Amino acid sequence: MSLITPRTPPGTMELLPRRQIAFQRMLDTIRRGYERFGFLPVETPVFEVADVLLSKSGGETEKQVYFVQSTGAIEQGHRPDLALRFDLTVPLARYVAEHERDLAFPFRRYQMQRVYRGERAQKGRYREFYQCDIDVIGKDSLPVVFDAEMPAVIYTIFSELDVGPFRINFNNRKILLGLFESLGINEPETRALVLRQVDKLDKLSRDEVVGLLQGDGIGLDAATAGRVLDMIGFAGPAADTLAHLEGLGVDTPTFRTGLAELSEVVAALKAFGVPETHWRVNLAIARGLDYYTGTVYETFLTDHPGLGSVCSGGRYENLAGLYTKSKLPGVGISIGLTRLFYALEQAGIVTDGPSTVQVLVTQFDSALLPDYLAIGAELRAAGINTEIQLEPAKPKKQFAYADKAGIRFAVIMGPDEKARGEVTVKDMVSGEQAAVARAGLADWLRTRTG
Amino acid sequence: MSLITPRTPPGTMELLPRRQIAFQRMLDTIRRGYERFGFLPVETPVFEVADVLLSKSGGETEKQVYFVQSTGAIEQGHRPDLALRFDLTVPLARYVAEHERDLAFPFRRYQMQRVYRGERAQKGRYREFYQCDIDVIGKDSLPVVFDAEMPAVIYTIFSELDVGPFRINFNNRKILLGLFESLGINEPETRALVLRQVDKLDKLSRDEVVGLLQGDGIGLDAATAGRVLDMIGFAGPAADTLAHLEGLGVDTPTFRTGLAELSEVVAALKAFGVPETHWRVNLAIARGLDYYTGTVYETFLTDHPGLGSVCSGGRYENLAGLYTKSKLPGVGISIGLTRLFYALEQAGIVTDGPSTVQVLVTQFDSALLPDYLAIGAELRAAGINTEIQLEPAKPKKQFAYADKAGIRFAVIMGPDEKARGEVTVKDMVSGEQAAVARAGLADWLRTRTG
């Protein structure tokens, strides 16, 4: 029989075990951070009923959706009635609307699952990737102080992820919209185009963006375009930025509301214990137009600006208007871990770390296998992750295996050691060896493996 | 605009947060057990290339496969080129064959992901469900002592899962096959049918099974049918069972090999520290026919035999013959957690436990919100999972929320307490209240939340 070439589907990330351990550690850190802040776990099915998932006339999104159907349905020529989720926001909306009566509001949930998009396959673009989301959903209303909690979560998690210095950028879209009102830019489509061009301020020069604002579909005069950037291009400490905004002389209700919200977030951030070294108000960020209505967030790794934002989100008016009449405002953030992990690998920040396996009990003498099994059982009972070398092999090969696998300690016991009631423990990192009383082995290792 | 009814796809398990926490705790316990025994994590994409997944002419399996295709592919009338995995074994075979040169053998992996089958929707039957698998894969050979490690893993995990008494049953299929040889039952199809009927010994009486063995498609004479059950129907302690097998006078090579393997597993189990109260040799279990070739396992909850086996597996000759010429024997087990969780819920064993949120900082006086934020930040920095009541509400409502949500401790601070440098902590389980110095709060709570 001819062999079938084993191959991973294109556009997916599949890792060797030691790399998977590094990925899993990041997932665990994120989850621990989310739980630290009192978010509750939710998991939803990988697929949704197609007409529920695609109720919003999607355009670009719908083109990327993967449909699912069973063999029987294909044969009968049915249209697929299931589709893979393309984000965690639509499933959250469906979940909250479906279980509304059983949930307590404000509802704080985290969800860390894979999502699916039929992207064109290319490096760093994934068709299957993890999103790690939190959202707080209010019923009818949700105080602005919740917006200040999000940077506190980001700060905690990115500090623990150990990915180097980072900074959270945030803004309030009402400020941008208020500025538009003050400048007489009233067409929703024009505003959308202006915001899209303003988003390019981190990539293009001021003059280039002024040019774009005068160009096709927008057509601001040069003075107005310049004024837009005077207002938005300001950079400085939060107190100065708030003063700058106060000094603009803009007085529309939207602008005043936005400025009040932004000031409240800035004040609360201090009480949440987030140092200003790790955040700034960035008046130029806007995120997409349709969804976010107040505070918006982006997060950048200082040493790797090219990665773009590694954690983004914002405040929205109503989560689930397609599914329920209840008004459900919310605020949330998302970490796209697969893409981040790929970028960190490319940048050499993620490498193979220590294994989850902490100890290898080597097989020095096959006649002593029952002793090795007993030692392994003792260590496992003490909570130490232990592999027992069950297959005879040369000692050199066993050490080489422990070394390559990232296992920290190797336990060796021959007949002489057994007679003395001792074992030898080799630290594979330092190369040091120690004679340890057999009876105290689990304690000895436990203090060294945490 | 008319609303769309939000609904979970049929045949999927979606849980409310407190139930999800209980599910997550079981997943964590299983993962911790697998890591304790030195298994390494692997995750594979939810879909596989269709011709890789379905290379084995599947019959029943293929009818249940979900195919995946993007919008574009449907419009162009293409056949789907992706399909959702229906178990974790085929992806493991593909993974090991694809990454063979990068893996160390024996390769010990765990994988805990969802799989998909287009089952007819009915209670307790799932189209999407978790499998939690471990396997050890050898290159060319794999010593039998690995077969004794599996019950040690099952024992550790099911003890920690807290699902009541359980017992691991195991057998060796070579013994069954050797008995067939000795009885002159040589047709593979007849053997398969005999094994299938023997599997019914736990549901039917001996006479009924004797009848089935004489019936259509098998046609044993009454004496041979009786001898089959004399051999296999024996029940007793392991030492007696081994003596019973020795005393049968059967001497075919297959039988002798099977008996030697079974004896070795029984002997090693003691060294692995698995008490005989929690396992037995059960000569009547056989599992499916095609795949397993040596040791086979089933696990039963003593108080809930109706659930059937909650953890099964066995030894196989060659994992990935479809994808590689290397001979890769292995042994593994699987826990179907979604189905188990459903059954445990039905039996009332799984209920809502304590929340992952350990402390609620209540909002007694909105003027003190900055203090509440600071207290929350302190507790979180001390590793305590803390929710801060950010929305003003009556104290009674806040306590009711903590109680319903399963949050153990509520922290209360009014102006008087603040002036004294104290807070009040209410234990929501015992109802007791304690005055605690603000400066010592994190330590006080940490010793009580573990």
Chai-1 contact restraints between the chains, C-beta under 6 A:
chainA,res_idxA,chainB,res_idxB,connection_type,confidence,min_distance_angstrom,max_distance_angstrom,comment,restraint_id
A,I4,B,V52,contact,1.0,0.0,6.0,A-B,restraint_1
A,I4,B,S55,contact,1.0,0.0,6.0,A-B,restraint_2
A,I4,B,L322,contact,1.0,0.0,6.0,A-B,restraint_3
A,I4,B,Y323,contact,1.0,0.0,6.0,A-B,restraint_4
A,P6,B,R94,contact,1.0,0.0,6.0,A-B,restraint_5
A,P6,B,A97,contact,1.0,0.0,6.0,A-B,restraint_6
A,P6,B,E98,contact,1.0,0.0,6.0,A-B,restraint_7
A,P6,B,Y323,contact,1.0,0.0,6.0,A-B,restraint_8
A,P9,B,P45,contact,1.0,0.0,6.0,A-B,restraint_9
A,P9,B,F47,contact,1.0,0.0,6.0,A-B,restraint_10
A,P9,B,V49,contact,1.0,0.0,6.0,A-B,restraint_11
A,T12,B,P45,contact,1.0,0.0,6.0,A-B,restraint_12
A,E14,B,T44,contact,1.0,0.0,6.0,A-B,restraint_13
A,L16,B,D102,contact,1.0,0.0,6.0,A-B,restraint_14
A,P17,B,L40,contact,1.0,0.0,6.0,A-B,restraint_15
A,Q20,B,P41,contact,1.0,0.0,6.0,A-B,restraint_16
A,Q24,B,P41,contact,1.0,0.0,6.0,A-B,restraint_17
A,E35,B,T356,contact,1.0,0.0,6.0,A-B,restraint_18
A,E35,B,N385,contact,1.0,0.0,6.0,A-B,restraint_19
A,R36,B,R380,contact,1.0,0.0,6.0,A-B,restraint_20
A,R36,B,N385,contact,1.0,0.0,6.0,A-B,restraint_21
A,G38,B,V357,contact,1.0,0.0,6.0,A-B,restraint_22
A,G38,B,T386,contact,1.0,0.0,6.0,A-B,restraint_23
A,G38,B,E387,contact,1.0,0.0,6.0,A-B,restraint_24
A,L40,B,P17,contact,1.0,0.0,6.0,A-B,restraint_25
A,P41,B,Q20,contact,1.0,0.0,6.0,A-B,restraint_26
A,P41,B,Q24,contact,1.0,0.0,6.0,A-B,restraint_27
A,T44,B,E14,contact,1.0,0.0,6.0,A-B,restraint_28
A,P45,B,P9,contact,1.0,0.0,6.0,A-B,restraint_29
A,P45,B,T12,contact,1.0,0.0,6.0,A-B,restraint_30
A,P45,B,E128,contact,1.0,0.0,6.0,A-B,restraint_31
A,F47,B,P9,contact,1.0,0.0,6.0,A-B,restraint_32
A,V49,B,P9,contact,1.0,0.0,6.0,A-B,restraint_33
A,V52,B,I4,contact,1.0,0.0,6.0,A-B,restraint_34
A,S55,B,I4,contact,1.0,0.0,6.0,A-B,restraint_35
A,K63,B,T71,contact,1.0,0.0,6.0,A-B,restraint_36
A,V65,B,T71,contact,1.0,0.0,6.0,A-B,restraint_37
A,Y66,B,V68,contact,1.0,0.0,6.0,A-B,restraint_38
A,Y66,B,S70,contact,1.0,0.0,6.0,A-B,restraint_39
A,F67,B,Q69,contact,1.0,0.0,6.0,A-B,restraint_40
A,V68,B,Y66,contact,1.0,0.0,6.0,A-B,restraint_41
A,V68,B,V68,contact,1.0,0.0,6.0,A-B,restraint_42
A,Q69,B,F67,contact,1.0,0.0,6.0,A-B,restraint_43
A,S70,B,Y66,contact,1.0,0.0,6.0,A-B,restraint_44
A,S70,B,G118,contact,1.0,0.0,6.0,A-B,restraint_45
A,T71,B,K63,contact,1.0,0.0,6.0,A-B,restraint_46
A,T71,B,V65,contact,1.0,0.0,6.0,A-B,restraint_47
A,R94,B,P6,contact,1.0,0.0,6.0,A-B,restraint_48
A,A97,B,P6,contact,1.0,0.0,6.0,A-B,restraint_49
A,E98,B,P6,contact,1.0,0.0,6.0,A-B,restraint_50
A,D102,B,L16,contact,1.0,0.0,6.0,A-B,restraint_51
A,A104,B,Y401,contact,1.0,0.0,6.0,A-B,restraint_52
A,G118,B,S70,contact,1.0,0.0,6.0,A-B,restraint_53
A,E128,B,P45,contact,1.0,0.0,6.0,A-B,restraint_54
A,P143,B,L390,contact,1.0,0.0,6.0,A-B,restraint_55
A,P143,B,E391,contact,1.0,0.0,6.0,A-B,restraint_56
A,V145,B,L390,contact,1.0,0.0,6.0,A-B,restraint_57
A,F146,B,L390,contact,1.0,0.0,6.0,A-B,restraint_58
A,A271,B,P370,contact,1.0,0.0,6.0,A-B,restraint_59
A,A271,B,L373,contact,1.0,0.0,6.0,A-B,restraint_60
A,A271,B,A374,contact,1.0,0.0,6.0,A-B,restraint_61
A,F272,B,L373,contact,1.0,0.0,6.0,A-B,restraint_62
A,F272,B,A377,contact,1.0,0.0,6.0,A-B,restraint_63
A,G273,B,A377,contact,1.0,0.0,6.0,A-B,restraint_64
A,L322,B,I4,contact,1.0,0.0,6.0,A-B,restraint_65
A,Y323,B,I4,contact,1.0,0.0,6.0,A-B,restraint_66
A,Y323,B,P6,contact,1.0,0.0,6.0,A-B,restraint_67
A,T356,B,E35,contact,1.0,0.0,6.0,A-B,restraint_68
A,V357,B,G38,contact,1.0,0.0,6.0,A-B,restraint_69
A,P370,B,A271,contact,1.0,0.0,6.0,A-B,restraint_70
A,L373,B,A271,contact,1.0,0.0,6.0,A-B,restraint_71
A,L373,B,F272,contact,1.0,0.0,6.0,A-B,restraint_72
A,A374,B,A271,contact,1.0,0.0,6.0,A-B,restraint_73
A,A377,B,F272,contact,1.0,0.0,6.0,A-B,restraint_74
A,A377,B,G273,contact,1.0,0.0,6.0,A-B,restraint_75
A,R380,B,R36,contact,1.0,0.0,6.0,A-B,restraint_76
A,N385,B,E35,contact,1.0,0.0,6.0,A-B,restraint_77
A,N385,B,R36,contact,1.0,0.0,6.0,A-B,restraint_78
A,T386,B,G38,contact,1.0,0.0,6.0,A-B,restraint_79
A,E387,B,G38,contact,1.0,0.0,6.0,A-B,restraint_80
A,L390,B,P143,contact,1.0,0.0,6.0,A-B,restraint_81
A,L390,B,V145,contact,1.0,0.0,6.0,A-B,restraint_82
A,L390,B,F146,contact,1.0,0.0,6.0,A-B,restraint_83
A,E391,B,P143,contact,1.0,0.0,6.0,A-B,restraint_84
A,Y401,B,A104,contact,1.0,0.0,6.0,A-B,restraint_85
